[in-house]
Structure formats: structure tokens, C-alpha cells
Amino acid sequence: MERKEFTSTINASREKVWEALWSDETYPKWTAPFSEGSRAKSDWKEGSKVYFINADGEGMVALIDKRKDPEIMNFKHIGMVDKNGKEDYESEKVKSWAGLMENYRLKDKNGKTNLTVTMDLKAEYKDYFLKTWPKALEKLKEIAENDSQMKNPITISAIVNAPVEKVWEVWNTPEHIEN
């Protein structure tokens, strides 16, 4: 086992990077380099389980070992889950890596966020993660720095000097919409 560190400086606040990391909307986007269609299921409370699941519904089970918003999120990997939802904590495959840690640290630096991810790696997966983490962090950076990829909606409003009925008709009638 070897511990590796991956870093990124993101031109966004820690709060925004935190949301990009863990929201249901953005998590699948930045983790796609690891597994297209991936998602995480959890209540995100310290001590709770997290299911890191691929598009087929299988994946890893971890515990949230430590959480301090928007600064620290530590996971302790403990098992696997198959596509039928059956959890495995006892197989030899799981025992060979159970207990490995994946830690996220976010630090503010002059309005930007320095994100450091440290991960315990087994030798057989080292090359994969060395190649994939930079891609995932680049995607995360793109998401956090681009408001259109975050949940924050843009609201456009206008004051129209006309009766509500007329505005509604123009807004909802196909021939008016085209114009």
C-alpha cells in the first residue's frame, strides 16, 4: 500500500468546491473519468456509509470517517456492493484493501481553493489512479469554476406594461413564442 496525493487549485470558494464535490448533480460529472455513470448514495453524515456506485449499480462501500464542512471529508473504504445491492465485507478481495483511506482537504488561498486528495493505493491500481485522478480533478475544477454547471439557477425577469391575460397569451401561444 502506498499513499498518493493529488492537488488542484480551483478559482472558486471552498463552499462552491465542496458543493461540486458532493452534490447529487455534480458528483457524477467529475467522477466520470473513473466510471461513466457513477454516483454516490449517502446521507453524508459523519459515521454514515457511502455507496460509490457505477452505472451497473455495483461499487464500493465506505464510511465517512471525518467531515468538517467545507474543509475535510475522509472516507474509510470497508467493502463492496454488487448490482443486486448485496454488501460484501468478508471476501478475500475486500480484506486485501479494507481500511484504505481517501481524504479530501480544502484550504482557502486568496479567494481560491487548494484541494488536496490523499488516497491509499494498492500497487495493482496505482497506475490507473495516477492517470485518472488528474482528469477527474480537471473536470471538478471546470465544474466549480463554471456557474452554469452548478445548481445555482439564473433568474431573468422583466416588467411588462400589459394586462396579465395578454402577457400569458403571448408567452404561451406558439405563434407568439416564435416571434
N, CA, C and O of each residue as an XYZ file, in Angstrom:
716
protein
N       0.843     -1.183      0.000
C       0.000      0.000      0.000
C       0.880      1.235      0.000
O       1.909      1.303      0.672
N       0.436      2.207     -0.779
C       1.172      3.462     -0.882
C       0.165      4.607     -0.801
O      -0.944      4.499     -1.325
N       0.542      5.683     -0.158
C      -0.320      6.860     -0.071
C       0.135      7.857     -1.123
O       1.311      8.214     -1.195
N      -0.833      8.307     -1.953
C      -0.542      9.277     -3.002
C      -1.376     10.526     -2.768
O      -2.460     10.474     -2.186
N      -0.847     11.640     -3.233
C      -1.510     12.936     -3.065
C      -1.775     13.539     -4.439
O      -0.913     13.528     -5.318
N      -2.983     14.063     -4.605
C      -3.389     14.723     -5.839
C      -3.899     16.109     -5.455
O      -4.650     16.248     -4.489
N      -3.496     17.136     -6.206
C      -3.867     18.504     -5.830
C      -4.410     19.280     -7.019
O      -4.131     18.974     -8.178
N      -5.190     20.288     -6.687
C      -5.720     21.194     -7.702
C      -5.991     22.537     -7.034
O      -6.466     22.589     -5.900
N      -5.689     23.617     -7.740
C      -6.062     24.950     -7.299
C      -7.235     25.385     -8.157
O      -7.144     25.434     -9.384
N      -8.341     25.700     -7.488
C      -9.594     25.984     -8.171
C     -10.006     27.421     -7.880
O     -10.020     27.847     -6.725
N     -10.336     28.156     -8.916
C     -10.717     29.555     -8.786
C     -12.184     29.650     -8.374
O     -13.036     30.106     -9.137
N     -12.452     29.209     -7.157
C     -13.797     29.238     -6.578
C     -13.647     29.100     -5.071
O     -12.617     28.640     -4.579
N     -14.677     29.498     -4.348
C     -14.642     29.394     -2.885
C     -14.668     27.935     -2.440
O     -15.064     27.047     -3.195
N     -14.238     27.707     -1.205
C     -14.296     26.344     -0.649
C     -15.724     25.822     -0.660
O     -15.958     24.647     -0.946
N     -16.680     26.692     -0.350
C     -18.082     26.272     -0.309
C     -18.553     25.778     -1.678
O     -19.270     24.783     -1.783
N     -18.139     26.486     -2.708
C     -18.544     26.102     -4.060
C     -17.863     24.790     -4.477
O     -18.502     23.933     -5.087
N     -16.604     24.631     -4.160
C     -15.884     23.396     -4.484
C     -16.494     22.239     -3.694
O     -16.667     21.145     -4.231
N     -16.820     22.476     -2.424
C     -17.445     21.461     -1.579
C     -18.748     20.968     -2.214
O     -18.997     19.766     -2.306
N     -19.568     21.921     -2.646
C     -20.837     21.537     -3.280
C     -20.585     20.760     -4.568
O     -21.274     19.777     -4.841
N     -19.610     21.189     -5.359
C     -19.292     20.481     -6.605
C     -18.824     19.057     -6.320
O     -19.131     18.137     -7.078
N     -18.091     18.877     -5.240
C     -17.626     17.537     -4.877
C     -18.773     16.597     -4.507
O     -18.796     15.449     -4.951
N     -19.721     17.068     -3.702
C     -20.649     16.136     -3.057
C     -22.108     16.241     -3.478
O     -22.919     15.437     -3.019
N     -22.480     17.189     -4.325
C     -23.902     17.282     -4.695
C     -24.273     16.162     -5.667
O     -23.447     15.707     -6.458
N     -25.513     15.733     -5.591
C     -26.013     14.666     -6.467
C     -25.899     15.055     -7.941
O     -25.727     14.197     -8.806
N     -25.997     16.335     -8.213
C     -25.955     16.810     -9.597
C     -24.543     16.799    -10.175
O     -24.356     16.415    -11.329
N     -23.552     17.211     -9.398
C     -22.200     17.376     -9.946
C     -21.270     16.195     -9.680
O     -20.316     15.988    -10.429
N     -21.529     15.418     -8.628
C     -20.649     14.282     -8.335
C     -20.478     13.354     -9.550
O     -19.346     12.997     -9.877
N     -21.565     12.952    -10.229
C     -21.383     12.064    -11.393
C     -20.562     12.689    -12.520
O     -19.914     11.978    -13.288
N     -20.588     14.010    -12.617
C     -19.843     14.682    -13.686
C     -18.341     14.608    -13.457
O     -17.586     14.249    -14.361
N     -17.907     14.949    -12.241
C     -16.458     14.978    -12.027
C     -15.864     13.593    -11.817
O     -14.660     13.406    -11.994
N     -16.687     12.622    -11.444
C     -16.174     11.261    -11.256
C     -16.291     10.404    -12.514
O     -15.872      9.246    -12.510
N     -16.853     10.952    -13.583
C     -16.990     10.196    -14.834
C     -15.656      9.613    -15.343
O     -15.667      8.510    -15.888
N     -14.515     10.299    -15.192
C     -13.263      9.669    -15.637
C     -12.962      8.335    -14.934
O     -12.289      7.474    -15.502
N     -13.453      8.165    -13.717
C     -13.273      6.895    -13.009
C     -14.242      5.844    -13.535
O     -13.872      4.693    -13.767
N     -15.495      6.269    -13.718
C     -16.534      5.343    -14.177
C     -17.728      6.157    -14.667
O     -18.415      6.800    -13.874
N     -17.969      6.125    -15.957
C     -19.106      6.855    -16.536
C     -20.397      6.381    -15.875
O     -20.638      5.180    -15.750
N     -21.213      7.329    -15.459
C     -22.480      6.983    -14.815
C     -22.368      6.711    -13.328
O     -23.307      6.204    -12.714
N     -21.222      7.045    -12.746
C     -21.042      6.803    -11.308
C     -21.896      7.758    -10.491
O     -22.302      8.820    -10.962
N     -22.155      7.355     -9.266
C     -22.904      8.200     -8.339
C     -22.548      7.775     -6.912
O     -21.961      6.716     -6.689
N     -22.912      8.612     -5.973
C     -22.688      8.302     -4.562
C     -24.032      8.380     -3.850
O     -24.813      9.304     -4.076
N     -24.293      7.403     -2.991
C     -25.522      7.407     -2.196
C     -25.144      7.447     -0.727
O     -24.412      6.586     -0.239
N     -25.653      8.462     -0.018
C     -25.349      8.612      1.396
C     -26.225      9.703      1.984
O     -26.807     10.508      1.257
N     -26.314      9.721      3.308
C     -26.920     10.886      3.962
C     -25.829     11.909      4.287
O     -26.122     12.995      4.789
N     -24.566     11.558      3.999
C     -23.394     12.424      4.118
C     -23.103     12.862      5.554
O     -22.463     13.892      5.764
N     -23.559     12.102      6.533
C     -23.258     12.419      7.924
C     -22.024     11.641      8.371
O     -21.797     10.509      7.943
N     -21.231     12.268      9.238
C     -20.060     11.592      9.783
C     -20.489     10.284     10.425
O     -21.447     10.254     11.196
N     -19.781      9.196     10.110
C     -20.110      7.870     10.627
C     -21.017      7.062      9.723
O     -21.169      5.856      9.916
N     -21.621      7.710      8.739
C     -22.544      7.024      7.820
C     -21.801      6.304      6.701
O     -20.642      6.591      6.403
N     -22.512      5.358      6.095
C     -21.996      4.673      4.917
C     -22.182      5.543      3.683
O     -23.108      6.350      3.591
N     -21.267      5.348      2.739
C     -21.380      5.939      1.416
C     -21.220      4.794      0.423
O     -20.302      3.982      0.528
N     -22.127      4.749     -0.536
C     -22.050      3.762     -1.608
C     -21.573      4.488     -2.859
O     -22.289      5.324     -3.410
N     -20.356      4.164     -3.305
C     -19.800      4.713     -4.542
C     -20.126      3.694     -5.629
O     -19.494      2.641     -5.717
N     -21.113      4.017     -6.449
C     -21.713      3.028     -7.343
C     -21.503      3.418     -8.796
O     -21.572      4.594     -9.153
N     -21.243      2.407     -9.638
C     -21.099      2.660    -11.071
C     -22.459      2.572    -11.760
O     -23.480      2.374    -11.101
N     -22.473      2.718    -13.081
C     -23.725      2.718    -13.842
C     -24.478      1.398    -13.723
O     -25.695      1.366    -13.908
N     -23.779      0.319    -13.421
C     -24.409     -1.001    -13.278
C     -24.922     -1.253    -11.860
O     -25.509     -2.303    -11.594
N     -24.707     -0.301    -10.946
C     -25.191     -0.439     -9.579
C     -24.246     -1.171     -8.649
O     -24.630     -1.520     -7.533
N     -23.014     -1.412     -9.085
C     -22.039     -2.064     -8.211
C     -20.939     -1.079     -7.860
O     -20.722     -0.091     -8.562
N     -20.246     -1.363     -6.762
C     -19.174     -0.458     -6.383
C     -18.643     -0.714     -4.996
O     -18.651     -1.842     -4.505
N     -18.181      0.354     -4.371
C     -17.519      0.267     -3.075
C     -18.396      0.862     -1.984
O     -19.264      1.700     -2.230
N     -18.133      0.395     -0.767
C     -18.801      0.931      0.420
C     -17.714      1.534      1.300
O     -16.669      0.927      1.532
N     -17.981      2.727      1.776
C     -17.040      3.408      2.668
C     -17.811      4.009      3.835
O     -19.033      4.154      3.793
N     -17.070      4.352      4.866
C     -17.629      5.095      5.995
C     -17.086      6.509      5.947
O     -15.931      6.727      5.582
N     -17.924      7.474      6.318
C     -17.434      8.838      6.454
C     -16.750      8.905      7.811
O     -17.396      8.982      8.856
N     -15.430      8.871      7.764
C     -14.607      8.824      8.968
C     -14.548     10.189      9.653
O     -14.530     10.280     10.881
N     -14.518     11.249      8.840
C     -14.484     12.609      9.388
C     -15.086     13.548      8.361
O     -14.845     13.421      7.160
N     -15.878     14.500      8.855
C     -16.477     15.514      7.986
C     -16.476     16.843      8.724
O     -16.970     16.955      9.846
N     -15.914     17.835      8.073
C     -15.926     19.203      8.593
C     -16.141     20.127      7.390
O     -15.217     20.375      6.615
N     -17.365     20.631      7.244
C     -17.727     21.465      6.088
C     -17.049     22.818      6.162
O     -16.913     23.341      7.268
N     -16.632     23.398      5.113
C     -16.291     22.867      3.799
C     -14.785     22.611      3.702
O     -14.117     23.107      2.795
N     -14.273     21.842      4.635
C     -12.821     21.727      4.782
C     -12.291     20.297      4.670
O     -11.274     20.062      4.018
N     -12.977     19.340      5.305
C     -12.447     17.972      5.393
C     -13.552     16.959      5.123
O     -14.665     17.075      5.635
N     -13.212     15.954      4.296
C     -14.068     14.779      4.128
C     -13.128     13.591      3.995
O     -12.342     13.496      3.052
N     -13.230     12.684      4.967
C     -12.387     11.494      4.961
C     -13.255     10.246      4.854
O     -14.252     10.105      5.562
N     -12.865      9.349      3.965
C     -13.573      8.090      3.783
C     -12.659      6.925      4.143
O     -11.472      6.917      3.818
N     -13.241      5.950      4.817
C     -12.550      4.690      5.094
C     -13.285      3.614      4.295
O     -14.447      3.313      4.565
N     -12.595      3.040      3.309
C     -13.215      2.020      2.459
C     -13.317      0.705      3.219
O     -12.340      0.227      3.797
N     -14.520      0.128      3.209
C     -14.758     -1.061      4.044
C     -15.339     -2.250      3.304
O     -15.310     -3.361      3.833
N     -15.867     -2.063      2.097
C     -16.500     -3.198      1.429
C     -16.912     -2.903      0.015
O     -16.572     -1.869     -0.559
N     -17.660     -3.848     -0.535
C     -18.173     -3.742     -1.898
C     -19.669     -4.007     -1.878
O     -20.202     -4.598     -0.939
N     -20.330     -3.558     -2.929
C     -21.757     -3.836     -3.108
C     -21.934     -4.308     -4.548
O     -21.362     -3.732     -5.473
N     -22.745     -5.379     -4.734
C     -22.972     -5.859     -6.095
C     -24.220     -5.214     -6.679
O     -24.917     -4.463     -5.996
N     -24.501     -5.509     -7.949
C     -25.619     -4.838     -8.625
C     -26.980     -5.188     -8.044
O     -27.970     -4.524     -8.351
N     -27.045     -6.225     -7.207
C     -28.289     -6.579     -6.522
C     -28.397     -5.921     -5.146
O     -29.369     -6.131     -4.421
N     -27.385     -5.122     -4.798
C     -27.395     -4.426     -3.518
C     -26.806     -5.234     -2.374
O     -26.848     -4.794     -1.225
N     -26.256     -6.415     -2.668
C     -25.650     -7.248     -1.626
C     -24.278     -6.691     -1.251
O     -23.422     -6.471     -2.108
N     -24.093     -6.468      0.046
C     -22.841     -5.901      0.538
C     -21.881     -7.015      0.946
O     -22.291     -8.027      1.515
N     -20.600     -6.814      0.649
C     -19.553     -7.786      0.947
C     -18.471     -7.105      1.772
O     -17.829     -6.157      1.320
N     -18.279     -7.608      2.998
C     -17.234     -7.074      3.875
C     -16.220     -8.153      4.256
O     -15.257     -7.867      4.968
N     -16.421     -9.377      3.797
C     -15.641    -10.512      4.289
C     -14.794    -11.235      3.252
O     -13.901    -11.993      3.631
N     -15.034    -11.034      1.960
C     -14.281    -11.799      0.950
C     -12.794    -11.448      1.025
O     -12.410    -10.403      1.552
N     -11.983    -12.330      0.495
C     -10.534    -12.099      0.479
C     -10.201    -10.852     -0.338
O      -9.293    -10.096      0.010
N     -10.940    -10.646     -1.421
C     -10.712     -9.452     -2.248
C     -10.916     -8.181     -1.424
O     -10.097     -7.264     -1.478
N     -12.007     -8.129     -0.662
C     -12.287     -6.953      0.172
C     -11.258     -6.822      1.284
O     -10.759     -5.728      1.549
N     -10.942     -7.933      1.932
C      -9.971     -7.880      3.035
C      -8.613     -7.370      2.587
O      -7.860     -6.824      3.394
N      -8.287     -7.541      1.301
C      -6.976     -7.111      0.807
C      -6.835     -5.591      0.744
O      -5.718     -5.076      0.685
N      -7.976     -4.858      0.757
C      -7.882     -3.397      0.728
C      -8.761     -2.692      1.764
O      -8.708     -1.467      1.874
N      -9.547     -3.419      2.505
C     -10.411     -2.793      3.510
C      -9.571     -1.959      4.479
O      -8.492     -2.372      4.903
N     -10.078     -0.804      4.810
C      -9.373      0.104      5.714
C      -8.590      1.191      5.001
O      -8.093      2.115      5.644
N      -8.470      1.096      3.675
C      -7.758      2.142      2.943
C      -8.532      3.452      3.047
O      -9.762      3.456      3.080
N      -7.804      4.554      3.098
C      -8.403      5.884      3.305
C      -8.363      6.710      2.022
O      -7.481      6.552      1.179
N      -9.341      7.589      1.908
C      -9.418      8.580      0.837
C      -9.830      9.882      1.520
O     -10.938      9.990      2.045
N      -8.936     10.868      1.510
C      -9.133     12.092      2.286
C      -9.125     13.324      1.394
O      -8.298     13.446      0.490
N     -10.053     14.235      1.658
C     -10.184     15.483      0.915
C      -9.960     16.643      1.876
O     -10.559     16.695      2.950
N      -9.080     17.587      1.477
C      -8.804     18.787      2.269
C      -8.968     20.000      1.368
O      -8.388     20.055      0.284
N      -9.750     20.963      1.808
C      -9.956     22.191      1.061
C      -9.434     23.346      1.887
O      -9.847     23.532      3.031
N      -8.519     24.131      1.313
C      -7.953     25.291      2.008
C      -8.138     26.528      1.148
O      -7.917     26.505     -0.062
N      -8.550     27.610      1.802
C      -8.711     28.885      1.119
C      -7.352     29.539      0.943
O      -6.551     29.606      1.876
N      -7.103     30.022     -0.272
C      -5.872     30.765     -0.522
C      -6.188     31.919     -1.464
O      -6.281     31.739     -2.678
N      -6.350     33.107     -0.885
C      -6.618     34.327     -1.647
C      -7.849     34.189     -2.545
O      -7.812     34.572     -3.714
N      -8.929     33.647     -2.002
C     -10.168     33.521     -2.760
C     -10.248     32.298     -3.650
O     -11.282     32.038     -4.265
N      -9.170     31.553     -3.721
C      -9.159     30.306     -4.481
C      -9.151     29.153     -3.486
O      -8.928     29.351     -2.292
N      -9.393     27.961     -3.986
C      -9.387     26.785     -3.122
C      -8.286     25.837     -3.553
O      -8.202     25.439     -4.714
N      -7.446     25.484     -2.594
C      -6.467     24.423     -2.822
C      -7.090     23.128     -2.327
O      -7.344     22.967     -1.133
N      -7.334     22.209     -3.249
C      -7.891     20.904     -2.921
C      -6.771     19.880     -2.953
O      -6.034     19.771     -3.933
N      -6.657     19.135     -1.868
C      -5.693     18.039     -1.799
C      -6.454     16.762     -1.493
O      -7.206     16.692     -0.521
N      -6.255     15.764     -2.322
C      -6.838     14.450     -2.107
C      -5.690     13.489     -1.843
O      -4.790     13.341     -2.670
N      -5.729     12.838     -0.686
C      -4.743     11.788     -0.409
C      -5.495     10.466     -0.418
O      -6.607     10.352      0.097
N      -4.851      9.473     -1.020
C      -5.514      8.192     -1.195
C      -4.523      7.069     -0.992
O      -3.417      7.087     -1.533
N      -4.935      6.089     -0.202
C      -4.141      4.876     -0.050
C      -4.386      4.009     -1.275
O      -5.532      3.742     -1.634
N      -3.299      3.568     -1.921
C      -3.420      2.796     -3.153
C      -2.726      1.444     -3.036
O      -1.625      1.330     -2.498
N      -3.394      0.441     -3.548
C      -2.737     -0.851     -3.721
C      -1.920     -0.764     -5.002
O      -2.309     -0.072     -5.943
N      -0.803     -1.453     -5.042
C       0.118     -1.388     -6.180
C      -0.578     -1.698     -7.505
O      -0.274     -1.075     -8.523
N      -1.506     -2.649     -7.502
C      -2.158     -3.054     -8.756
C      -3.055     -1.960     -9.350
O      -3.367     -2.007    -10.540
N      -3.470     -0.984     -8.548
C      -4.330      0.094     -9.046
C      -3.609      1.434     -9.166
O      -4.196      2.421     -9.608
N      -2.363      1.465     -8.780
C      -1.610      2.712     -8.735
C      -1.586      3.431    -10.084
O      -1.897      4.621    -10.138
N      -1.232      2.757    -11.160
C      -1.146      3.396    -12.473
C      -2.494      3.949    -12.918
O      -2.566      5.033    -13.496
N      -3.556      3.204    -12.649
C      -4.903      3.654    -13.014
C      -5.228      4.973    -12.321
O      -5.686      5.917    -12.965
N      -4.994      5.043    -11.018
C      -5.321      6.268    -10.284
C      -4.379      7.412    -10.624
O      -4.811      8.565    -10.655
N      -3.119      7.134    -10.877
C      -2.184      8.189    -11.277
C      -2.613      8.819    -12.600
O      -2.384     10.008    -12.822
N      -3.221      8.046    -13.463
C      -3.697      8.542    -14.752
C      -5.077      9.211    -14.633
O      -5.347     10.201    -15.312
N      -5.942      8.672    -13.776
C      -7.334      9.104    -13.742
C      -7.590     10.289    -12.811
O      -8.408     11.148    -13.143
N      -6.924     10.368    -11.662
C      -7.170     11.480    -10.735
C      -6.964     12.851    -11.380
O      -7.802     13.731    -11.184
N      -5.892     13.072    -12.140
C      -5.743     14.401    -12.765
C      -6.913     14.756    -13.686
O      -7.321     15.916    -13.738
N      -7.452     13.787    -14.403
C      -8.609     14.037    -15.276
C      -9.836     14.403    -14.443
O     -10.568     15.333    -14.782
N     -10.054     13.677    -13.367
C     -11.210     13.953    -12.510
C     -11.089     15.329    -11.862
O     -12.072     16.067    -11.793
N      -9.899     15.681    -11.388
C      -9.711     16.990    -10.759
C      -9.856     18.123    -11.772
O     -10.342     19.198    -11.423
N      -9.450     17.904    -13.000
C      -9.631     18.917    -14.041
C     -11.120     19.127    -14.310
O     -11.563     20.260    -14.500
N     -11.888     18.050    -14.329
C     -13.333     18.147    -14.518
C     -13.981     18.862    -13.328
O     -14.858     19.706    -13.515
N     -13.559     18.532    -12.123
C     -14.078     19.201    -10.925
C     -13.794     20.697    -10.983
O     -14.667     21.510    -10.681
N     -12.589     21.057    -11.365
C     -12.196     22.462    -11.498
C     -13.112     23.165    -12.493
O     -13.595     24.265    -12.222
N     -13.350     22.548    -13.624
C     -14.231     23.113    -14.657
C     -15.645     23.336    -14.105
O     -16.257     24.374    -14.353
N     -16.147     22.366    -13.365
C     -17.496     22.466    -12.793
C     -17.569     23.590    -11.766
O     -18.470     24.427    -11.826
N     -16.635     23.613    -10.831
C     -16.677     24.595     -9.741
C     -16.456     26.015    -10.244
O     -16.979     26.968     -9.667
N     -15.693     26.159    -11.304
C     -15.406     27.496    -11.836
C     -16.465     27.971    -12.828
O     -16.449     29.134    -13.231
N     -17.370     27.107    -13.221
C     -18.376     27.432    -14.227
C     -19.760     27.382    -13.597
O     -20.297     26.299    -13.361
N     -20.337     28.534    -13.326
C     -21.643     28.607    -12.669
C     -22.727     27.820    -13.382
O     -23.636     27.310    -12.726
N     -22.663     27.703    -14.697
C     -23.741     27.024    -15.417
C     -23.774     25.530    -15.108
O     -24.786     24.879    -15.372
N     -22.704     24.971    -14.559
C     -22.697     23.551    -14.227
C     -23.087     23.293    -12.773
O     -23.222     22.142    -12.356
N     -23.263     24.346    -12.019
C     -23.658     24.203    -10.627
C     -25.172     24.342    -10.532
O     -25.843     24.694    -11.502
N     -25.695     24.058     -9.337
C     -27.123     24.108     -9.096
C     -27.704     25.514     -9.137
O     -28.904     25.681     -9.357
N     -26.881     26.510     -8.933
C     -27.386     27.873     -8.795
C     -28.073     28.318    -10.082
O     -27.404     28.574    -11.083
N     -29.398     28.413    -10.066
C     -30.099     28.811    -11.286
C     -29.947     30.296    -11.563
O     -29.697     31.093    -10.659
N     -30.101     30.644    -12.816
C     -30.097     32.045    -13.217
C     -31.550     32.450    -13.406
O     -32.308     31.755    -14.082
N     -31.931     33.547    -12.823
C     -33.296     34.042    -12.955
C     -33.274     35.308    -13.794
O     -32.505     36.233    -13.532
N     -34.135     35.335    -14.813
C     -34.276     36.508    -15.658
C     -35.694     37.016    -15.463
O     -36.649     36.243    -15.532
N     -35.832     38.301    -15.223
C     -37.168     38.859    -15.039
C     -37.312     40.106    -15.898
O     -36.336     40.739    -16.299
N     -38.569     40.427    -16.159
C     -38.865     41.624    -16.947
C     -40.186     42.212    -16.454
O     -41.072     41.487    -16.000
N     -40.300     43.495    -16.548
C     -41.555     44.167    -16.230
C     -42.216     44.495    -17.564
O     -41.641     45.173    -18.415
N     -43.432     43.998    -17.721
C     -44.166     44.198    -18.965
C     -45.373     45.077    -18.663
O     -46.154     44.783    -17.758
N     -45.517     46.132    -19.408
C     -46.620     47.060    -19.216
C     -47.826     46.584    -20.045
O     -48.141     47.153    -21.090
N     -48.490     45.526    -19.551
C     -49.659     44.957    -20.227
C     -50.449     44.152    -19.213
O     -49.902     43.765    -18.180
N     -51.713     43.890    -19.478
C     -52.520     43.063    -18.564
C     -51.963     41.642    -18.489
O     -51.399     41.142    -19.462
N     -52.120     40.999    -17.345
C     -51.613     39.642    -17.116
C     -52.134     38.676    -18.179
O     -51.382     37.837    -18.673
N     -53.424     38.789    -18.534
C     -54.016     37.878    -19.516
C     -53.298     37.973    -20.860
O     -53.037     36.954    -21.500
N     -52.982     39.180    -21.283
C     -52.300     39.394    -22.564
C     -50.870     38.842    -22.513
O     -50.420     38.201    -23.462
N     -50.164     39.086    -21.421
C     -48.800     38.568    -21.262
C     -48.825     37.037    -21.290
O     -47.995     36.410    -21.948
N     -49.762     36.454    -20.586
C     -49.879     34.984    -20.541
C     -50.130     34.431    -21.945
O     -49.507     33.449    -22.349
N     -51.028     35.052    -22.675
C     -51.355     34.596    -24.035
C     -50.116     34.657    -24.935
O     -49.809     33.699    -25.644
N     -49.416     35.777    -24.899
C     -48.232     35.940    -25.748
C     -47.128     34.969    -25.324
O     -46.430     34.412    -26.172
N     -46.972     34.770    -24.032
C     -45.918     33.889    -23.510
C     -46.178     32.419    -23.852
O     -45.229     31.646    -23.990
N     -47.446     32.021    -23.990
C     -47.800     30.616    -24.141
C     -48.414     30.226    -25.485
O     -48.788     29.066    -25.660
N     -48.528     31.132    -26.419
C     -49.096     30.812    -27.722
C     -47.949     30.596    -28.713
O     -47.078     31.454    -28.856
N     -47.955     29.434    -29.403
C     -46.833     29.089    -30.291
C     -46.449     30.168    -31.295
O     -45.262     30.424    -31.500
N     -47.426     30.797    -31.919
C     -47.059     31.805    -32.928
C     -46.364     33.016    -32.287
O     -45.521     33.646    -32.925
N     -46.702     33.341    -31.053
C     -46.038     34.445    -30.365
C     -44.653     34.032    -29.867
O     -43.711     34.824    -29.893
N     -44.542     32.775    -29.412
C     -43.242     32.278    -28.923
C     -42.208     32.333    -30.039
O     -41.055     32.690    -29.799
N     -42.612     31.982    -31.254
C     -41.684     32.003    -32.394
C     -41.137     33.397    -32.642
O     -40.005     33.555    -33.097
N     -41.949     34.415    -32.340
C     -41.520     35.794    -32.570
C     -40.725     36.306    -31.400
O     -40.278     37.452    -31.412
